[in-house]
Amino acid sequence: MTSFHNLVNGEWIAGASELPNINPSDTSDVIGLYAQADASQTEAAIAAARAAFPAWCRSTPQQRFDLLDAVGSEILARKDEIGRLLSREEGKTLPEGIGETVRAAMIFKFFAGEALRCGGEVIASVRPGVGVEVFRQPLGVVGLIAPWNFPIAIPAWKIAPALAFGNCVAFKPAELVPGCGWTLADILHRCGVPKGVFNLVMGAGQVVGNVLVNSPQVDAISFTGSVATGRRIIAACAGRGAKVQAEMGGKNPLVVLDDADLGIAVNAAVQSAYFSTGQRCTASSRIIVTEKIHDRFVTAVIDKLAGLKIDHALKAGTDIGPVVDQHQLAGNLKYIDIARAEGGTVAFGGDLLQREKQGFYQMPALITGTTPAMRINREEVFGPIASVVRAKDYDEALFIANDTEFGLASGICTTSLKHATHFKQHAEAGMVMVNLPTAGVDYHVPFGGRKGSSYGSREQGTYAREFYTTVKTAYTAAG
C-alpha cells in the first residue's frame, strides 16, 4: 500500500506514524497510508517557513502570480482525477467532487491575480511638505488548519491568499481527508514553490494543531472547524498576540413564506439541507415555514426526498453519498433520537441504509412539529437532517431565523420584493440568499459570518487581504 509523506523544507519526510485513509462509501477501500507528524516535525516545518520568509516576502508579484497560476492550471487539468480522489475519501458524489476541484483551481487563479493587485494609497498629509503612503506587507508564518468537509476548496482559499501576499505556510489538513491536502502539496512542490515557503504537516489536531497554535514562531492562524476547537484556538492566539481567523459553523435558517414559488422553495430546501450529505457549514438545517404553505411544502419535500438516490459516491446517478465516518453517523442518529424525545416527528427518513458496499449510509431525515427551543434547532448537527418550524407570518419567521447563537448563512424564499429586501437587511448572518440554496457560494466574494459562526476577517475574494497582510503607514518629509 502506498505511503504518503509530509513536505517539510522542500523534502518528503515520513511521519512518526501512519494513518489509513478510509473510503466512507466502501470501508474495505483504503486509499493509502498518510504520515502523522509529531511535535518535532511540526516545529521543523515552522522553522523552515520562518527561514524561507525573508526571501519569499521580497519575491515579486510576478513570481507569486506564476506559481499560483501554474497550480490552478494543473488542478484544472487533473479535475477528474482529483475530483474522484475527493469523492473517494470524503463521500461527496463524483459531480460534487469534480465541481469542488474546479472551484479550487479557480481560487488559485483568482489569487494569482490578487498578487498583482495588492496596491496601497498615497495620501496628502495635514502637514505641509510631508508625504504619506499606506501599504500592505505579509504577516510572516501562517498556520492553516482545514476541515474535512471541503478537502480541496477550503485549503485552496487559505493557501492561495497566504502565498499570494508573501507569507510562508505550515498547512494541516483534516485527519479524515489527507489525500486532497497531500495532492495540493505535491502540485505546489512540482510547480516550484521554494523550499520552506509551503510545508505540509499531516496529523492529529491535538499534536500538529496544538504546536501550530501555540508556537511563538507562527504569526497567524486560519482555522475552519468546530465551535469548541475554534474558541480554544481564539483564546490561545489572543493570549500570545497572534492574529487569528476562525470559521466555526452555523445553524442556518431557510425561511419559506406563503407567497413563495413552491418548486423553487423545495429545491432550495433540499439542496441546502441534504446535498453533500448535509455536511456543509452553510447547510440550512432549520426550515421556517409560514402557515398557509406549510403542509404543501412538507408534502412536496417528502416527495422530493423519496426520489433521491443514496449510494456510493462514485456510482453514476447517486444524489447523496455516505456520511463521512462512523463517529459522525452516530452523532446524526443521536440528534434524531433527541428530536423525537423533545416532541418532534420524523416525517421522513433518518434510518441507516445497507448498500452493495459497507459504508456509512443514512436516509435523509425531515423532522416536523419542532419548536425553536428544541436542541435540534439550537445545535449544529452537520448531517442530512433538517427540522421544520411553523411560523405565523414573516415577522415571526424573521425572529425565529435570528434567534440563534450562530450567524453564517440565512435564506428566504418569497416572491415579495418587500420581504426579500427587508430580509437581506435584517437577517443576522454574514451571507444571505434569496430564492437560492444557502449552500453554494462564489469564490471571488467574501465568505464568513457573525455571532458564534465566525471570528476575525472574512475569507475569499479581495477581503482575504485583510487577514493575510498587515498595514504600514510611512511618512516622508520632502525637504
Long-range contacts (C-beta under 8 A, 24 or more apart in sequence): 1-30, 1-32, 1-33, 2-32, 2-33, 3-32, 3-33, 3-34, 3-35, 4-32, 4-33, 4-34, 4-35, 4-178, 4-179, 4-182, 4-202, 5-35, 6-35, 6-37, 6-41, 6-45, 6-199, 6-200, 6-201, 6-202, 7-185, 7-186, 7-189, 7-198, 7-199, 7-200, 8-41, 8-44, 8-45, 8-48, 8-199, 8-200, 8-201, 9-44, 9-45, 9-48, 9-51, 9-52, 9-195, 9-196, 9-199, 10-48, 10-189, 10-194, 10-195, 10-196, 11-195, 13-41, 15-41, 15-202, 15-203, 16-41, 19-175, 19-178, 19-202, 21-89, 21-177, 21-178, 21-179, 22-325, 23-88, 23-89, 23-359, 24-90, 24-91, 24-313, 24-321, 24-322, 24-323, 24-324, 24-325, 24-359, 24-360, 25-88, 25-91, 25-312, 25-313, 25-314, 25-321, 25-322, 25-357, 25-359, 26-312, 26-357, 26-358, 26-359, 27-357, 27-358, 27-359, 27-360, 28-357, 28-358, 29-88, 29-357, 31-85, 31-88, 31-89, 31-179, 32-179, 34-178, 34-179, 34-182, 34-202, 35-202, 35-203, 36-202, 36-203, 36-204, 36-207, 37-201, 37-202, 37-203, 37-207, 37-208, 38-203, 38-207, 39-207, 39-210, 39-211, 41-201, 42-170, 42-201, 42-203, 42-207, 42-208, 42-211, 42-212, 43-211, 43-215, 45-170, 45-199, 45-200, 45-201, 46-141, 46-143, 46-170, 46-199, 46-211, 46-212, 46-215, 46-217, 46-218, 47-217, 48-195, 48-196, 48-199, 49-141, 49-168, 49-169, 49-170, 49-196, 49-197, 49-199, 50-140, 50-141, 50-168, 50-217, 51-196, 52-168, 52-194, 52-195, 52-196, 52-197, 53-138, 53-140, 53-141, 53-167, 53-168, 55-194, 56-166, 56-167, 56-168, 56-194, 56-197, 57-137, 57-138, 57-140, 57-166, 57-167, 58-166, 59-166, 61-115, 61-116, 61-118, 62-116, 64-112, 64-115, 64-163, 64-164, 64-166, 65-112, 65-113, 65-115, 65-116, 66-112, 67-112, 67-163, 67-188, 67-191, 67-192, 67-193, 68-108, 68-109, 68-111, 68-112, 68-115, 68-160, 68-163, 68-164, 69-108, 69-109, 69-112, 70-191, 70-192, 71-108, 71-160, 71-184, 71-187, 71-188, 71-191, 72-105, 72-106, 72-107, 72-108, 72-109, 72-112, 73-105, 73-109, 74-187, 74-190, 74-191, 75-101, 75-104, 75-105, 75-108, 75-152, 75-184, 75-187, 76-102, 76-105, 79-105, 82-152, 82-180, 82-183, 84-314, 85-179, 85-180, 85-183, 86-151, 86-152, 86-177, 86-179, 86-180, 87-313, 87-314, 87-321, 88-179, 88-313, 88-314, 89-151, 89-176, 89-177, 89-178, 89-179, 89-180, 90-148, 90-149, 90-151, 90-176, 90-177, 90-180, 90-313, 90-324, 91-277, 91-279, 91-313, 91-321, 91-322, 91-323, 91-324, 91-359, 91-360, 92-276, 92-277, 92-313, 92-321, 93-313, 93-318, 93-319, 93-320, 93-321, 94-313, 94-314, 94-316, 94-318, 96-275, 96-276, 97-313, 100-150, 100-151, 100-152, 100-153, 101-152, 103-153, 103-156, 103-443, 104-152, 104-153, 104-155, 104-156, 104-184, 105-156, 106-443, 107-153, 107-156, 107-157, 107-160, 107-443, 107-460, 108-156, 108-160, 110-160, 110-443, 110-444, 110-461, 111-160, 111-161, 111-163, 111-164, 111-464, 112-160, 112-164, 114-161, 114-164, 114-165, 114-462, 114-464, 114-465, 115-164, 115-165, 117-462, 118-164, 118-165, 118-465, 118-469, 125-475, 129-477, 129-478, 129-479, 130-475, 130-476, 130-477, 130-478, 131-475, 131-476, 131-477, 131-478, 132-473, 132-474, 132-475, 132-476, 133-473, 133-474, 133-476, 134-471, 134-472, 134-473, 134-474, 135-471, 135-472, 135-474, 136-165, 136-465, 136-469, 136-470, 136-471, 136-472, 137-166, 137-469, 137-470, 137-472, 138-165, 138-166, 138-167, 138-468, 138-469, 138-470, 139-167, 139-219, 139-220, 139-243, 139-468, 139-469, 139-470, 140-167, 140-168, 140-219, 140-220, 141-167, 141-168, 141-169, 141-170, 141-217, 141-218, 141-219, 141-220, 142-167, 142-168, 142-169, 142-170, 142-218, 142-219, 142-220, 142-221, 142-222, 142-468, 143-169, 143-170, 143-171, 143-172, 143-212, 143-213, 143-215, 143-218, 143-220, 143-221, 143-222, 144-169, 144-170, 144-171, 144-172, 144-221, 144-222, 145-172, 145-205, 145-209, 145-212, 145-221, 145-222, 145-223, 145-224, 145-225, 145-233, 146-171, 146-172, 146-173, 146-174, 146-181, 146-224, 147-174, 147-224, 147-225, 148-174, 148-175, 148-176, 148-177, 148-324, 149-276, 149-279, 149-280, 149-281, 149-324, 149-382, 150-280, 151-177, 151-179, 151-180, 151-181, 152-180, 152-181, 152-183, 152-184, 154-224, 155-180, 155-181, 155-184, 156-184, 157-443, 157-447, 157-459, 157-460, 157-464, 158-222, 158-224, 158-459, 159-184, 159-188, 159-198, 161-464, 161-465, 161-467, 161-468, 162-222, 162-468, 163-193, 163-197, 163-198, 164-468, 165-465, 165-468, 165-469, 167-220, 167-468, 168-196, 168-197, 168-198, 168-199, 169-197, 169-198, 169-199, 170-199, 170-201, 170-212, 170-218, 171-198, 171-199, 171-200, 171-201, 172-201, 172-202, 172-203, 172-205, 172-208, 172-209, 172-212, 173-200, 173-202, 174-225, 175-202, 175-203, 175-204, 175-205, 176-324, 176-325, 178-202, 205-229, 209-233, 213-237, 214-240, 216-240, 218-242, 219-243, 220-244, 220-245, 220-467, 220-468, 221-245, 222-246, 222-459, 222-467, 223-247, 224-248, 224-281, 227-380, 227-452, 230-455, 234-455, 243-456, 243-467, 244-455, 244-456, 245-455, 245-456, 245-457, 245-459, 245-467, 246-454, 246-455, 246-456, 247-281, 247-408, 247-447, 247-448, 247-449, 247-453, 247-454, 247-459, 248-281, 248-452, 248-453, 248-454, 248-455, 249-281, 249-380, 249-382, 249-406, 249-408, 249-453, 250-281, 250-282, 250-380, 250-406, 250-407, 250-408, 250-409, 250-429, 250-449, 250-453, 251-285, 251-286, 251-377, 251-378, 251-379, 251-380, 251-404, 251-405, 251-406, 252-282, 252-283, 252-284, 252-285, 252-286, 252-406, 252-408, 252-409, 252-410, 252-411, 252-429, 252-438, 253-284, 253-286, 253-287, 253-288, 253-400, 253-401, 253-404, 253-410, 253-411, 254-284, 254-286, 254-287, 254-288, 254-410, 254-411, 254-412, 254-413, 254-438, 255-288, 255-289, 255-391, 255-394, 255-397, 255-398, 255-401, 255-410, 255-411, 255-412, 255-413, 255-414, 255-423, 256-287, 256-288, 256-289, 256-290, 256-293, 256-297, 256-412, 256-413, 257-290, 257-293, 257-394, 257-397, 257-412, 257-413, 257-414, 257-416, 257-419, 258-290, 258-291, 258-292, 258-293, 259-414, 259-415, 259-416, 259-419, 260-293, 260-413, 260-414, 260-415, 260-435, 261-413, 261-415, 261-435, 262-293, 262-296, 262-297, 262-300, 264-413, 264-435, 265-293, 265-297, 265-413, 266-297, 266-300, 266-301, 266-304, 267-304, 267-437, 268-411, 268-413, 268-433, 268-435, 268-436, 268-437, 268-438, 269-297, 269-301, 269-386, 269-413, 269-437, 270-301, 270-304, 270-305, 270-308, 271-437, 271-439, 271-440, 272-411, 272-437, 272-438, 272-439, 273-364, 273-384, 273-385, 273-386, 274-305, 274-308, 274-320, 274-364, 274-384, 274-386, 275-319, 275-320, 275-437, 275-439, 276-439, 277-320, 277-321, 277-322, 277-323, 277-324, 277-362, 277-383, 277-384, 278-364, 278-381, 278-382, 278-383, 278-384, 278-385, 278-386, 279-323, 279-324, 279-328, 279-382, 279-383, 280-439, 281-380, 281-382, 281-408, 281-453, 282-408, 282-409, 282-431, 282-438, 282-439, 282-440, 282-441, 283-382, 283-438, 283-439, 284-386, 284-409, 284-411, 284-437, 284-438, 284-439, 285-380, 285-381, 285-385, 285-386, 285-387, 286-377, 286-386, 286-387, 286-389, 286-400, 286-401, 286-404, 287-386, 287-387, 287-388, 287-389, 288-388, 288-389, 288-391, 288-397, 288-400, 288-401, 289-388, 289-389, 289-390, 289-391, 289-397, 290-390, 290-391, 290-392, 290-393, 290-394, 290-397, 291-390, 291-391, 291-392, 291-393, 294-388, 294-390, 298-347, 298-366, 298-368, 298-388, 301-348, 301-366, 302-347, 302-348, 302-366, 305-348, 305-349, 305-364, 305-366, 306-348, 308-364, 310-353, 310-355, 310-361, 310-362, 310-363, 310-364, 311-355, 311-361, 312-355, 312-356, 312-357, 312-359, 320-364, 320-384, 322-359, 322-360, 322-361, 322-362, 323-360, 323-361, 323-362, 323-383, 323-384, 324-360, 325-360, 326-360, 328-360, 328-382, 328-383, 329-360, 329-362, 329-383, 331-381, 331-382, 331-383, 332-362, 332-365, 332-381, 332-383, 332-384, 332-385, 333-362, 335-375, 335-376, 335-379, 335-381, 335-383, 335-385, 336-365, 336-367, 336-385, 338-375, 338-376, 339-367, 339-370, 339-374, 339-375, 339-376, 339-387, 342-370, 342-374, 342-375, 342-376, 343-369, 343-370, 343-371, 343-374, 344-368, 344-369, 344-370, 344-374, 344-376, 344-387, 345-369, 347-388, 349-384, 350-385, 372-400, 372-403, 378-404, 378-405, 380-406, 394-419, 394-422, 398-422, 398-423, 398-426, 398-427, 401-427, 401-428, 402-426, 402-427, 402-428, 404-451, 405-451, 405-452, 406-449, 406-451, 406-452, 406-453, 407-449, 407-450, 407-451, 407-452, 407-453, 407-454, 408-448, 408-449, 408-453, 408-454, 409-433, 409-438, 409-439, 409-449, 410-438, 411-436, 411-437, 411-438, 429-453, 430-454, 430-458
